[in-house]
Amino acid sequence: MRVKLLTTISFFTYQLSVSQTEKLLHGKVVAHDLPLKNVEVINKTAKKSTRTNEAGEFDIVVNINDSLLFFSKDYLFTRLKIKSEDIQFNNLLVNMILKPEELKEVVVTKIKFDKVKFDREKVAEILISKQAKNLTQFIPGYKDGTIPNPIKITIPLGGVSTKSKTIPESEFKKLVTATCTSDFFTKNLKLNPEEKELFIEFCDADSKSKTLLINPNILATMDFLYAKNEEFKKLKTEIKNKID
């Protein structure tokens, strides 16, 4: 009988000590600084629960080291362990994180594009157009008609004579120098730098060069030089073969 009495006294003493340490904790649950209502707050240790109100606030009985669980449908599960500072401050703030939104399945389909078709004539037009744009850089002012030092030709009113068309050979060299850069001879015509002067003299010997001087035209001049370059190369080959 005496043992039962001591056991009962010990049990009530323990319950009294526990009840003295339990406190009603006030808190608030938010997400991105906005209050969350209807969040389930569970004291796992004490087996008690409650829910947040419209302002996101709640009150629940806790003790030190109790585990509080916070559940909400659209937010990640949150767990907190109660400390003495939480009970003393009595204004627990809980931040919940929104669950990542699941994206719907994306199906990637293979798309076929029609091939771009060009016939030979179309390709030729593109190449000629591109070449014409590149050639205009050799004569400053070609597009707006302000070519520096244009060649002047005087034709008598009484008619055009053969002598009036005669133009000094040096004028062709001036035209070529104004039309083409040094890179044109080395990169486009594939000539050695020391062959430039000889090549110009070779072209100047052709009577067609005089026609270019009467009616200067950049494309006609470039076409003439390309054609003469083929003749120039053949001539060099023939000379080399004879020497060998």
Backbone bond lengths (Angstrom), bond angles and torsions (degrees), N, CA, C in turn:
res aa  C-N    CA-C-N  psi(-1)  N-CA   C-N-CA  omega(-1)  CA-C   N-CA-C  phi
1 M - - - 1.460 - - 1.513 111.07 -
2 R 1.296 113.41 -40.52 1.469 119.17 -179.68 1.532 111.10 -66.06
3 V 1.352 115.97 -37.22 1.477 120.78 -180.00 1.513 109.63 -66.65
4 K 1.353 118.18 -42.11 1.461 121.56 179.20 1.516 110.94 -62.40
5 L 1.307 117.31 -37.33 1.454 122.04 -179.56 1.518 110.68 -65.53
6 L 1.339 116.08 -42.86 1.465 120.19 179.40 1.528 111.49 -65.07
7 T 1.360 114.50 -38.49 1.470 118.88 179.31 1.517 110.61 -64.65
8 T 1.299 117.53 -42.86 1.477 121.77 -179.89 1.516 110.42 -63.72
9 I 1.322 116.61 -42.32 1.470 120.93 -179.40 1.535 109.70 -63.70
10 S 1.345 115.71 -41.76 1.471 120.33 -179.71 1.528 110.93 -63.71
11 F 1.341 115.53 -39.54 1.471 119.42 -179.04 1.520 110.98 -65.19
12 F 1.297 117.19 -46.68 1.471 120.08 179.86 1.524 111.71 -66.76
13 T 1.345 114.99 -33.11 1.467 118.45 177.46 1.534 110.36 -64.36
14 Y 1.339 114.68 -40.56 1.488 119.84 179.36 1.531 110.27 -66.08
15 Q 1.366 115.39 -44.05 1.459 119.30 179.55 1.518 111.21 -62.26
16 L 1.316 116.43 -37.74 1.464 121.24 -179.46 1.525 110.74 -66.94
17 S 1.361 116.11 -39.99 1.460 120.25 -179.44 1.529 110.73 -68.08
18 V 1.346 114.39 -36.96 1.465 118.54 179.34 1.514 110.77 -67.89
19 S 1.356 115.66 -45.38 1.466 120.33 -178.94 1.513 111.30 -63.06
20 Q 1.319 117.02 -29.95 1.465 119.85 179.68 1.519 111.98 -72.19
21 T 1.359 117.61 -26.58 1.458 120.17 -179.11 1.530 112.05 -90.91
22 E 1.324 119.24 -20.55 1.461 121.99 178.46 1.521 110.24 -67.77
23 K 1.346 114.94 140.16 1.461 121.15 -179.21 1.522 109.35 -134.37
24 L 1.307 116.06 153.58 1.470 121.65 174.45 1.524 107.73 -87.54
25 L 1.297 115.03 110.47 1.458 120.27 -176.23 1.526 110.75 -93.33
26 H 1.341 115.46 131.46 1.469 121.07 176.60 1.539 108.51 -102.25
27 G 1.320 115.50 138.56 1.465 118.61 179.80 1.510 112.43 -152.28
28 K 1.315 115.02 177.72 1.463 121.48 -179.24 1.529 108.93 -145.30
29 V 1.333 115.52 138.37 1.458 121.96 179.74 1.532 108.48 -111.00
30 V 1.340 115.61 128.28 1.477 120.87 -178.73 1.528 109.56 -134.69
31 A 1.321 113.81 166.43 1.467 121.66 172.29 1.526 106.73 -147.41
32 H 1.335 115.00 119.49 1.473 120.61 -175.38 1.537 110.81 55.91
33 D 1.328 114.13 42.18 1.473 122.64 177.40 1.525 113.22 67.12
34 L 1.338 118.25 13.16 1.466 121.77 176.80 1.521 109.36 -111.51
35 P 1.344 118.27 135.96 1.471 120.94 -177.86 1.529 111.40 -67.85
36 L 1.342 115.75 145.26 1.461 121.80 178.65 1.526 109.20 -113.42
37 K 1.311 115.50 124.92 1.464 119.39 178.82 1.531 110.38 -97.56
38 N 1.322 115.06 161.61 1.471 123.17 177.53 1.534 113.45 59.38
39 V 1.330 116.86 27.95 1.463 120.05 173.31 1.530 107.25 -82.92
40 E 1.319 116.90 129.52 1.460 121.28 -179.09 1.520 109.77 -80.85
41 V 1.358 115.25 122.53 1.458 121.54 -179.85 1.530 107.51 -110.91
42 I 1.328 116.37 119.48 1.465 121.19 -175.00 1.524 109.90 -121.28
43 N 1.334 115.78 127.98 1.467 121.33 170.39 1.518 106.54 -90.68
44 K 1.337 114.87 97.91 1.464 119.88 -175.08 1.514 111.95 -63.36
45 T 1.326 116.59 -33.98 1.468 120.75 -177.43 1.524 111.29 -71.47
46 A 1.321 115.70 -45.09 1.471 120.34 -176.53 1.516 113.04 -91.23
47 K 1.343 117.96 -4.20 1.461 122.63 179.90 1.529 111.65 60.59
48 K 1.318 115.26 43.74 1.461 120.34 178.72 1.539 108.60 -127.21
49 S 1.340 115.74 155.72 1.457 118.71 -178.55 1.524 110.79 -149.67
50 T 1.323 114.36 163.35 1.459 121.46 177.35 1.516 107.85 -158.97
51 R 1.345 117.81 -178.62 1.464 122.58 177.71 1.535 110.02 -133.48
52 T 1.320 114.96 154.67 1.468 119.65 179.19 1.531 109.44 -78.23
53 N 1.323 115.31 151.88 1.470 120.82 179.50 1.533 110.76 -90.40
54 E 1.343 116.88 -166.71 1.463 121.70 -178.83 1.526 112.06 -60.14
55 A 1.328 116.92 -30.50 1.461 121.36 -178.86 1.521 112.22 -89.06
56 G 1.360 116.30 3.32 1.450 120.15 -179.61 1.514 113.38 79.80
57 E 1.333 118.41 10.41 1.463 122.12 -176.39 1.529 111.34 -94.17
58 F 1.359 115.17 156.98 1.465 121.19 178.92 1.526 108.89 -152.52
59 D 1.342 114.44 160.49 1.466 121.86 173.74 1.512 107.57 -135.71
60 I 1.341 117.16 132.21 1.454 121.17 -178.62 1.525 109.27 -150.36
61 V 1.343 115.34 144.37 1.459 120.73 179.65 1.526 109.31 -76.51
62 V 1.341 116.24 129.62 1.464 120.81 -177.88 1.521 110.17 -138.60
63 N 1.306 113.34 167.11 1.452 121.34 173.38 1.534 106.74 -135.87
64 I 1.291 116.93 165.98 1.463 120.71 179.10 1.527 109.63 -61.34
65 N 1.340 116.40 136.49 1.459 125.94 -179.90 1.527 113.71 75.60
66 D 1.336 117.95 7.12 1.460 119.72 173.60 1.536 109.19 -69.15
67 S 1.332 115.10 150.12 1.471 120.31 177.98 1.515 109.82 -103.04
68 L 1.340 115.94 121.56 1.460 121.09 176.97 1.526 108.73 -102.90
69 L 1.339 115.09 133.04 1.461 121.39 177.96 1.525 109.15 -114.22
70 F 1.328 115.87 140.01 1.463 121.89 -178.53 1.530 108.51 -123.55
71 F 1.362 115.79 120.36 1.446 121.69 -178.41 1.520 110.64 -119.96
72 S 1.325 114.99 137.38 1.460 121.60 172.88 1.522 107.81 -150.68
73 K 1.301 117.67 145.83 1.458 122.84 -173.40 1.535 113.03 -59.62
74 D 1.313 115.69 -43.83 1.468 119.74 -173.36 1.529 113.96 -98.40
75 Y 1.343 117.15 6.33 1.464 119.70 -175.89 1.533 111.05 -127.18
76 L 1.327 114.75 157.65 1.454 119.97 -179.78 1.523 110.99 -69.99
77 F 1.317 114.91 145.48 1.474 122.03 178.32 1.534 109.83 -60.79
78 T 1.350 115.57 136.15 1.467 120.81 -178.62 1.529 109.80 -126.61
79 R 1.348 116.61 138.64 1.469 121.67 178.58 1.521 109.32 -128.60
80 L 1.340 116.36 137.17 1.464 122.23 177.56 1.534 109.63 -132.75
81 K 1.329 115.03 143.59 1.468 120.79 175.35 1.519 107.67 -106.07
82 I 1.311 116.27 124.41 1.453 121.74 -174.16 1.530 110.93 -72.18
83 K 1.335 114.45 131.18 1.457 121.69 176.61 1.524 109.79 -111.12
84 S 1.322 114.26 165.64 1.470 118.44 179.86 1.519 111.00 -61.94
85 E 1.329 116.96 -32.68 1.473 120.61 179.25 1.524 111.08 -65.19
86 D 1.356 117.12 -35.58 1.462 120.71 179.53 1.522 110.68 -64.34
87 I 1.342 115.46 -42.46 1.469 119.75 -179.94 1.523 110.38 -68.88
88 Q 1.306 116.06 -39.93 1.463 120.09 -179.28 1.536 111.36 -67.18
89 F 1.326 116.44 -42.57 1.463 119.77 -178.54 1.526 110.76 -74.60
90 N 1.350 116.60 -35.61 1.462 123.90 173.79 1.541 112.63 57.76
91 N 1.292 116.58 41.13 1.475 120.27 176.29 1.531 107.68 -155.62
92 L 1.340 115.68 67.91 1.456 121.86 -174.41 1.529 110.37 -73.38
93 L 1.304 116.37 132.04 1.459 121.82 178.14 1.534 108.67 -114.77
94 V 1.316 115.70 122.60 1.463 121.65 -176.67 1.535 109.19 -116.74
95 N 1.320 115.78 124.49 1.469 121.37 177.85 1.518 109.38 -103.67
96 M 1.319 116.07 122.29 1.461 120.40 179.24 1.534 109.72 -105.26
97 I 1.328 115.45 150.49 1.461 121.86 -176.25 1.523 109.51 -108.18
98 L 1.320 116.02 131.79 1.460 121.66 -179.60 1.531 110.43 -66.84
99 K 1.317 115.61 138.30 1.463 119.68 178.91 1.528 109.95 -66.58
100 P 1.342 117.01 141.61 1.473 118.99 177.41 1.520 110.89 -64.55
101 E 1.325 115.41 138.53 1.464 120.39 -177.83 1.523 110.05 -77.07
102 E 1.310 115.99 131.21 1.456 120.80 179.87 1.520 109.88 -82.02
103 L 1.330 115.90 127.27 1.460 121.05 -179.83 1.523 110.29 -84.12
104 K 1.313 114.21 147.65 1.454 118.87 176.95 1.528 109.73 -70.68
105 E 1.304 114.85 156.02 1.460 120.56 -178.72 1.523 110.23 -62.79
106 V 1.318 116.18 131.72 1.460 121.41 179.77 1.521 108.53 -106.76
107 V 1.313 116.05 126.80 1.458 121.45 -179.85 1.527 108.07 -104.72
108 V 1.325 116.12 122.03 1.461 121.59 179.49 1.520 108.07 -97.62
109 T 1.314 115.46 119.99 1.455 120.63 179.75 1.521 110.53 -103.10
110 K 1.293 115.76 150.41 1.454 121.43 179.92 1.519 109.36 -81.70
111 I 1.314 115.69 126.17 1.462 121.03 -178.51 1.519 108.67 -111.11
112 K 1.302 116.28 129.54 1.458 121.08 178.22 1.529 109.68 -103.87
113 F 1.313 115.96 130.96 1.454 121.74 177.52 1.520 109.34 -104.30
114 D 1.309 114.87 142.78 1.463 119.17 177.03 1.518 110.01 -66.14
115 K 1.328 115.43 139.18 1.450 120.35 178.78 1.528 109.86 -70.81
116 V 1.322 113.99 142.59 1.462 118.89 177.18 1.522 108.31 -77.45
117 K 1.307 115.72 122.75 1.451 120.59 -176.16 1.529 110.30 -107.08
118 F 1.324 115.77 134.46 1.457 122.24 176.16 1.528 107.76 -131.61
119 D 1.329 116.11 134.04 1.455 118.10 171.48 1.520 109.11 -86.83
120 R 1.312 117.03 175.45 1.457 121.41 -175.50 1.521 112.11 -62.49
121 E 1.339 115.99 -39.11 1.464 119.71 -179.07 1.527 110.90 -64.96
122 K 1.338 116.05 -38.98 1.466 120.14 -179.76 1.524 110.32 -66.78
123 V 1.329 117.20 -42.16 1.462 120.88 178.49 1.512 110.55 -63.57
124 A 1.334 116.45 -40.86 1.462 120.46 178.81 1.524 111.11 -61.97
125 E 1.344 117.12 -40.85 1.461 120.86 178.77 1.528 111.07 -62.18
126 I 1.345 115.82 -40.60 1.465 119.64 179.96 1.524 110.72 -65.59
127 L 1.337 117.03 -43.14 1.459 120.43 -179.64 1.527 111.46 -65.12
128 I 1.348 116.75 -41.11 1.468 120.34 179.16 1.515 110.55 -65.06
129 S 1.358 116.39 -41.47 1.464 120.53 179.20 1.523 111.15 -63.65
130 K 1.341 116.24 -42.44 1.460 120.36 178.82 1.509 111.42 -65.31
131 Q 1.366 116.63 -40.43 1.453 120.33 -179.51 1.526 110.83 -66.03
132 A 1.346 115.43 -38.32 1.467 119.73 179.79 1.522 111.00 -63.20
133 K 1.350 116.72 -39.29 1.470 120.36 178.37 1.522 111.11 -65.76
134 N 1.328 116.47 -38.23 1.465 119.90 179.57 1.525 111.77 -69.94
135 L 1.346 116.77 -33.23 1.452 120.03 -176.27 1.516 112.47 -73.38
136 T 1.335 117.42 -28.16 1.468 119.90 -177.22 1.519 112.41 -64.25
137 Q 1.340 117.34 -18.23 1.468 118.90 -179.95 1.525 112.30 -73.67
138 F 1.363 117.27 -15.78 1.459 119.52 -178.31 1.527 112.62 -76.95
139 I 1.348 119.12 -21.26 1.468 121.82 179.13 1.510 108.86 -120.30
140 P 1.339 119.38 108.05 1.468 121.12 176.71 1.522 109.90 -62.59
141 G 1.335 116.08 135.30 1.461 120.19 177.70 1.509 114.11 81.61
142 Y 1.353 117.92 11.62 1.468 120.35 -177.73 1.531 110.96 -65.44
143 K 1.350 117.04 -41.01 1.459 120.30 -175.62 1.525 112.96 -70.87
144 D 1.346 117.25 -41.36 1.464 119.43 -176.69 1.517 113.01 -94.86
145 G 1.342 118.14 6.37 1.460 121.08 175.15 1.509 114.23 76.34
146 T 1.331 117.70 20.23 1.467 120.48 -179.26 1.519 110.48 -110.74
147 I 1.335 116.72 50.57 1.460 121.33 -179.46 1.528 109.24 -68.34
148 P 1.333 118.08 125.11 1.469 119.98 -179.87 1.520 111.24 -69.41
149 N 1.359 116.64 144.91 1.465 123.35 178.39 1.522 113.12 52.39
150 P 1.350 118.54 55.72 1.463 119.77 179.60 1.524 110.75 -66.48
151 I 1.342 116.79 152.77 1.465 121.37 179.73 1.517 109.07 -79.00
152 K 1.285 116.21 124.84 1.461 122.08 -178.45 1.519 109.52 -98.39
153 I 1.334 116.30 133.39 1.460 122.06 179.85 1.520 108.43 -127.16
154 T 1.289 117.59 124.45 1.452 122.41 -179.34 1.524 109.35 -102.27
155 I 1.346 116.81 125.57 1.455 122.32 -179.74 1.526 108.41 -117.64
156 P 1.333 121.14 119.96 1.464 124.18 -178.82 1.516 110.98 -60.26
157 L 1.370 115.32 150.32 1.450 120.31 -179.96 1.515 112.02 -69.25
158 G 1.336 117.88 -27.33 1.445 121.53 -176.82 1.511 113.60 -71.76
159 G 1.305 118.41 -2.48 1.465 121.16 -179.85 1.503 109.92 132.57
160 V 1.284 115.55 171.31 1.452 121.83 -178.65 1.511 108.46 -99.07
161 S 1.305 117.26 122.01 1.451 121.80 178.77 1.507 109.75 -108.82
162 T 1.331 114.64 165.24 1.457 119.29 179.87 1.506 111.53 -66.19
163 K 1.316 117.15 -35.61 1.453 120.40 -179.06 1.522 111.59 -68.36
164 S 1.369 116.33 -35.76 1.472 118.75 -179.76 1.523 112.03 -65.64
165 K 1.350 116.92 -22.58 1.463 120.45 179.48 1.512 112.13 -86.19
166 T 1.312 117.88 -13.12 1.454 120.36 -176.52 1.523 110.40 -67.69
167 I 1.286 115.54 125.53 1.460 121.33 -177.47 1.514 108.51 -124.98
168 P 1.324 117.67 134.86 1.473 120.46 -179.44 1.521 110.86 -54.37
169 E 1.319 115.41 146.16 1.461 120.35 -178.88 1.524 111.92 -61.38
170 S 1.326 118.30 -30.68 1.459 121.03 -178.09 1.521 112.20 -65.08
171 E 1.320 117.31 -21.34 1.463 120.35 -179.79 1.533 111.18 -67.21
172 F 1.316 116.98 -34.03 1.468 119.63 177.72 1.524 110.74 -64.01
173 K 1.322 115.88 -40.07 1.452 119.61 178.53 1.519 110.84 -64.04
174 K 1.357 116.21 -37.79 1.466 119.59 177.19 1.525 110.54 -63.19
175 L 1.330 116.09 -41.67 1.462 120.05 179.66 1.529 111.28 -62.27
176 V 1.336 115.78 -46.22 1.465 120.18 -179.17 1.524 111.16 -64.59
177 T 1.342 116.22 -40.60 1.462 120.39 -179.77 1.523 111.07 -64.54
178 A 1.351 116.11 -38.97 1.469 120.01 179.10 1.512 112.18 -73.63
179 T 1.343 115.98 -26.99 1.467 120.34 -175.56 1.529 112.41 -86.41
180 C 1.327 117.31 -40.89 1.468 121.07 -170.91 1.525 111.36 -118.19
181 T 1.311 114.69 142.07 1.456 120.87 174.35 1.532 109.60 -87.60
182 S 1.296 116.06 169.82 1.464 120.29 178.83 1.521 111.64 -62.55
183 D 1.367 116.74 -32.97 1.459 120.17 179.64 1.525 111.62 -64.28
184 F 1.337 116.76 -29.51 1.468 119.60 -179.96 1.526 110.64 -62.30
185 F 1.325 116.75 -40.63 1.462 120.38 -178.18 1.526 111.72 -72.08
186 T 1.335 116.46 -37.82 1.460 119.54 -176.56 1.531 112.85 -84.54
187 K 1.333 116.97 -40.08 1.465 120.63 -175.46 1.523 112.57 -90.43
188 N 1.342 117.34 -43.29 1.459 120.10 -177.13 1.529 112.01 -84.08
189 L 1.323 116.01 -47.41 1.463 119.69 -178.31 1.529 112.87 -88.83
190 K 1.346 116.26 -9.85 1.469 121.65 178.46 1.530 112.27 59.40
191 L 1.313 116.95 40.14 1.461 122.07 178.61 1.518 109.83 -98.38
192 N 1.321 115.99 149.38 1.452 120.26 173.38 1.527 108.48 -73.97
193 P 1.331 118.35 147.80 1.470 120.79 -178.33 1.532 112.58 -53.99
194 E 1.355 117.40 -36.40 1.467 119.70 -178.08 1.528 111.98 -74.34
195 E 1.330 118.15 -12.10 1.456 121.35 179.75 1.524 113.19 -90.35
196 K 1.334 116.92 -8.59 1.462 120.75 -174.85 1.523 112.65 -57.76
197 E 1.331 117.15 -53.90 1.465 121.11 -177.04 1.527 110.81 -61.91
198 L 1.323 117.65 -42.41 1.455 121.40 179.48 1.521 111.08 -63.34
199 F 1.342 116.09 -38.96 1.464 120.63 179.97 1.523 110.97 -65.87
200 I 1.344 117.20 -40.83 1.470 120.62 179.47 1.533 110.34 -64.18
201 E 1.325 116.79 -41.35 1.463 120.31 177.22 1.533 110.85 -64.35
202 F 1.322 115.97 -37.60 1.464 120.72 177.55 1.527 110.91 -62.13
203 C 1.349 116.25 -41.83 1.462 121.00 178.47 1.530 111.31 -70.07
204 D 1.323 115.95 -37.28 1.454 121.07 -177.16 1.531 111.08 -65.96
205 A 1.325 116.10 -26.16 1.458 120.38 -179.97 1.529 111.95 -71.74
206 D 1.311 116.77 -17.23 1.461 120.83 178.54 1.529 109.15 -80.66
207 S 1.317 117.04 132.90 1.474 121.44 -178.34 1.525 112.61 -63.09
208 K 1.359 116.87 -22.75 1.468 119.67 179.21 1.521 112.33 -65.32
209 S 1.338 116.85 -23.68 1.463 119.99 179.79 1.520 111.42 -63.57
210 K 1.342 117.48 -29.39 1.464 121.61 179.91 1.520 110.56 -69.97
211 T 1.328 115.59 -32.96 1.471 119.59 177.62 1.517 111.28 -65.17
212 L 1.312 115.73 -36.52 1.467 120.02 177.85 1.515 111.74 -64.36
213 L 1.324 116.57 -31.49 1.464 120.44 -179.50 1.527 111.32 -73.81
214 I 1.328 115.94 -32.75 1.470 119.20 179.66 1.526 110.47 -70.28
215 N 1.344 116.25 -41.07 1.468 121.50 179.50 1.531 109.26 -126.19
216 P 1.331 118.25 78.96 1.477 120.55 -177.41 1.526 111.64 -59.44
217 N 1.328 115.50 128.64 1.463 121.83 178.62 1.520 107.98 -148.26
218 I 1.292 117.04 124.79 1.455 120.63 -172.85 1.518 112.54 -63.26
219 L 1.334 117.48 -42.08 1.459 119.88 -178.82 1.521 110.90 -68.65
220 A 1.350 116.37 -40.70 1.462 119.53 178.89 1.526 110.50 -64.29
221 T 1.338 116.23 -38.96 1.469 120.10 179.09 1.521 111.35 -64.53
222 M 1.355 116.90 -44.16 1.456 120.52 -179.39 1.530 110.98 -65.85
223 D 1.347 116.63 -39.89 1.461 119.57 178.53 1.526 110.71 -63.81
224 F 1.323 116.36 -39.29 1.458 121.27 179.13 1.533 110.92 -63.07
225 L 1.328 116.01 -43.33 1.473 120.10 -179.59 1.527 111.46 -66.78
226 Y 1.335 116.79 -38.14 1.468 119.82 177.53 1.526 110.38 -63.17
227 A 1.341 116.63 -44.06 1.463 120.63 -179.67 1.523 111.22 -64.84
228 K 1.339 116.96 -43.90 1.463 120.80 -179.98 1.526 111.34 -67.19
229 N 1.325 116.36 -27.93 1.462 119.79 178.81 1.525 111.09 -65.02
230 E 1.353 116.33 -38.09 1.460 119.60 177.24 1.534 110.78 -63.79
231 E 1.350 116.28 -41.82 1.462 120.12 177.94 1.527 110.98 -65.24
232 F 1.336 114.80 -38.96 1.462 120.94 -178.78 1.529 110.50 -63.09
233 K 1.332 116.23 -41.79 1.460 120.41 -179.96 1.533 111.01 -67.06
234 K 1.335 116.12 -41.08 1.470 119.57 178.85 1.522 110.53 -63.25
235 L 1.340 115.80 -41.10 1.461 120.18 179.86 1.524 110.82 -63.08
236 K 1.332 116.99 -41.64 1.463 120.75 178.45 1.519 111.03 -63.13
237 T 1.325 116.24 -38.73 1.462 120.47 -179.88 1.527 111.04 -66.00
238 E 1.341 115.44 -43.22 1.466 119.61 -179.93 1.533 111.36 -63.17
239 I 1.341 115.96 -42.80 1.457 120.44 179.38 1.535 110.80 -62.99
240 K 1.328 115.19 -41.19 1.455 120.38 -178.61 1.524 110.26 -65.30
241 N 1.336 116.32 -40.05 1.456 120.15 -179.11 1.538 111.11 -66.45
242 K 1.323 115.95 -38.00 1.473 119.76 178.29 1.516 111.49 -65.77
243 I 1.326 114.40 -39.64 1.480 118.69 179.89 1.519 110.61 -65.91
244 D 1.356 114.80 -42.14 1.470 118.91 -179.44 1.532 110.78 -68.36
